[in-house]
């Protein structure tokens, strides 16, 4: 039997090291997304003409993707519950479902962007579209990163190893979903 890595056996201030690391990562992500969204809101308030540009976003695509991400958060919770009870294979199955949500989100986003770009709405069209593609693109990169990491964790969970990591990727995934909950109304609804 191999020894567990020290990062999984020690804790700081009563919080397991892995969980603390994820929260530190998310704190830095809050700064990144907070700055981006804060500057977007300030520009939006100062540029009422953005309402016309925002009217061209695909609200139904954004709404569908919101449903997809909320559903994927639910399967991430189910994966965590399964991991907590030592059911690695069940946890892995729920992680794969969550990854399916990530892939669905990215597929819908690529269709949406294809339509918008074909109508001439590109990152260089105006500042609204620059913010739109930057914010949605940065979020999309986080979806990709989360799905990739989730794949590695699902493999380990299937083998019954490192089940505590299921919770850690779940925390990250909920953050990714929460960011979208802010992006959706700001980019799609607030016209």
Secondary structure as a PSIPRED ss2 file (coil, helix, strand):
# PSIPRED VFORMAT (PSIPRED V4.0)

   1 X C   1.000  0.000  0.000
   2 X C   1.000  0.000  0.000
   3 X C   1.000  0.000  0.000
   4 X C   1.000  0.000  0.000
   5 X C   1.000  0.000  0.000
   6 X H   0.000  1.000  0.000
   7 X H   0.000  1.000  0.000
   8 X H   0.000  1.000  0.000
   9 X H   0.000  1.000  0.000
  10 X C   1.000  0.000  0.000
  11 X E   0.000  0.000  1.000
  12 X E   0.000  0.000  1.000
  13 X C   1.000  0.000  0.000
  14 X C   1.000  0.000  0.000
  15 X E   0.000  0.000  1.000
  16 X E   0.000  0.000  1.000
  17 X H   0.000  1.000  0.000
  18 X H   0.000  1.000  0.000
  19 X H   0.000  1.000  0.000
  20 X H   0.000  1.000  0.000
  21 X H   0.000  1.000  0.000
  22 X H   0.000  1.000  0.000
  23 X H   0.000  1.000  0.000
  24 X H   0.000  1.000  0.000
  25 X H   0.000  1.000  0.000
  26 X H   0.000  1.000  0.000
  27 X H   0.000  1.000  0.000
  28 X H   0.000  1.000  0.000
  29 X H   0.000  1.000  0.000
  30 X H   0.000  1.000  0.000
  31 X H   0.000  1.000  0.000
  32 X H   0.000  1.000  0.000
  33 X H   0.000  1.000  0.000
  34 X H   0.000  1.000  0.000
  35 X H   0.000  1.000  0.000
  36 X H   0.000  1.000  0.000
  37 X H   0.000  1.000  0.000
  38 X H   0.000  1.000  0.000
  39 X H   0.000  1.000  0.000
  40 X H   0.000  1.000  0.000
  41 X H   0.000  1.000  0.000
  42 X H   0.000  1.000  0.000
  43 X H   0.000  1.000  0.000
  44 X H   0.000  1.000  0.000
  45 X H   0.000  1.000  0.000
  46 X H   0.000  1.000  0.000
  47 X C   1.000  0.000  0.000
  48 X C   1.000  0.000  0.000
  49 X C   1.000  0.000  0.000
  50 X H   0.000  1.000  0.000
  51 X H   0.000  1.000  0.000
  52 X H   0.000  1.000  0.000
  53 X H   0.000  1.000  0.000
  54 X H   0.000  1.000  0.000
  55 X C   1.000  0.000  0.000
  56 X C   1.000  0.000  0.000
  57 X C   1.000  0.000  0.000
  58 X C   1.000  0.000  0.000
  59 X H   0.000  1.000  0.000
  60 X H   0.000  1.000  0.000
  61 X H   0.000  1.000  0.000
  62 X H   0.000  1.000  0.000
  63 X H   0.000  1.000  0.000
  64 X H   0.000  1.000  0.000
  65 X H   0.000  1.000  0.000
  66 X H   0.000  1.000  0.000
  67 X H   0.000  1.000  0.000
  68 X H   0.000  1.000  0.000
  69 X H   0.000  1.000  0.000
  70 X H   0.000  1.000  0.000
  71 X H   0.000  1.000  0.000
  72 X H   0.000  1.000  0.000
  73 X H   0.000  1.000  0.000
  74 X H   0.000  1.000  0.000
  75 X H   0.000  1.000  0.000
  76 X H   0.000  1.000  0.000
  77 X H   0.000  1.000  0.000
  78 X H   0.000  1.000  0.000
  79 X H   0.000  1.000  0.000
  80 X H   0.000  1.000  0.000
  81 X H   0.000  1.000  0.000
  82 X H   0.000  1.000  0.000
  83 X H   0.000  1.000  0.000
  84 X H   0.000  1.000  0.000
  85 X C   1.000  0.000  0.000
  86 X C   1.000  0.000  0.000
  87 X C   1.000  0.000  0.000
  88 X H   0.000  1.000  0.000
  89 X H   0.000  1.000  0.000
  90 X H   0.000  1.000  0.000
  91 X H   0.000  1.000  0.000
  92 X H   0.000  1.000  0.000
  93 X H   0.000  1.000  0.000
  94 X H   0.000  1.000  0.000
  95 X H   0.000  1.000  0.000
  96 X H   0.000  1.000  0.000
  97 X H   0.000  1.000  0.000
  98 X H   0.000  1.000  0.000
  99 X H   0.000  1.000  0.000
 100 X H   0.000  1.000  0.000
 101 X H   0.000  1.000  0.000
 102 X H   0.000  1.000  0.000
 103 X H   0.000  1.000  0.000
 104 X H   0.000  1.000  0.000
 105 X H   0.000  1.000  0.000
 106 X H   0.000  1.000  0.000
 107 X H   0.000  1.000  0.000
 108 X H   0.000  1.000  0.000
 109 X H   0.000  1.000  0.000
 110 X H   0.000  1.000  0.000
 111 X H   0.000  1.000  0.000
 112 X H   0.000  1.000  0.000
 113 X H   0.000  1.000  0.000
 114 X H   0.000  1.000  0.000
 115 X H   0.000  1.000  0.000
 116 X H   0.000  1.000  0.000
 117 X H   0.000  1.000  0.000
 118 X H   0.000  1.000  0.000
 119 X C   1.000  0.000  0.000
 120 X C   1.000  0.000  0.000
 121 X C   1.000  0.000  0.000
 122 X C   1.000  0.000  0.000
 123 X C   1.000  0.000  0.000
 124 X C   1.000  0.000  0.000
 125 X C   1.000  0.000  0.000
 126 X C   1.000  0.000  0.000
 127 X H   0.000  1.000  0.000
 128 X H   0.000  1.000  0.000
 129 X H   0.000  1.000  0.000
 130 X H   0.000  1.000  0.000
 131 X H   0.000  1.000  0.000
 132 X H   0.000  1.000  0.000
 133 X H   0.000  1.000  0.000
 134 X H   0.000  1.000  0.000
 135 X H   0.000  1.000  0.000
 136 X H   0.000  1.000  0.000
 137 X H   0.000  1.000  0.000
 138 X H   0.000  1.000  0.000
 139 X H   0.000  1.000  0.000
 140 X H   0.000  1.000  0.000
 141 X H   0.000  1.000  0.000
 142 X H   0.000  1.000  0.000
 143 X H   0.000  1.000  0.000
 144 X H   0.000  1.000  0.000
 145 X H   0.000  1.000  0.000
 146 X H   0.000  1.000  0.000
 147 X H   0.000  1.000  0.000
 148 X H   0.000  1.000  0.000
 149 X H   0.000  1.000  0.000
 150 X H   0.000  1.000  0.000
 151 X H   0.000  1.000  0.000
 152 X H   0.000  1.000  0.000
 153 X H   0.000  1.000  0.000
 154 X H   0.000  1.000  0.000
 155 X H   0.000  1.000  0.000
 156 X H   0.000  1.000  0.000
 157 X H   0.000  1.000  0.000
 158 X H   0.000  1.000  0.000
 159 X C   1.000  0.000  0.000
 160 X C   1.000  0.000  0.000
 161 X C   1.000  0.000  0.000
 162 X C   1.000  0.000  0.000
 163 X C   1.000  0.000  0.000
 164 X H   0.000  1.000  0.000
 165 X H   0.000  1.000  0.000
 166 X H   0.000  1.000  0.000
 167 X H   0.000  1.000  0.000
 168 X H   0.000  1.000  0.000
 169 X H   0.000  1.000  0.000
 170 X H   0.000  1.000  0.000
 171 X H   0.000  1.000  0.000
 172 X H   0.000  1.000  0.000
 173 X H   0.000  1.000  0.000
 174 X H   0.000  1.000  0.000
 175 X H   0.000  1.000  0.000
 176 X H   0.000  1.000  0.000
 177 X H   0.000  1.000  0.000
 178 X H   0.000  1.000  0.000
 179 X H   0.000  1.000  0.000
 180 X H   0.000  1.000  0.000
 181 X H   0.000  1.000  0.000
 182 X H   0.000  1.000  0.000
 183 X H   0.000  1.000  0.000
 184 X H   0.000  1.000  0.000
 185 X H   0.000  1.000  0.000
 186 X H   0.000  1.000  0.000
 187 X H   0.000  1.000  0.000
 188 X H   0.000  1.000  0.000
 189 X H   0.000  1.000  0.000
 190 X C   1.000  0.000  0.000
 191 X C   1.000  0.000  0.000
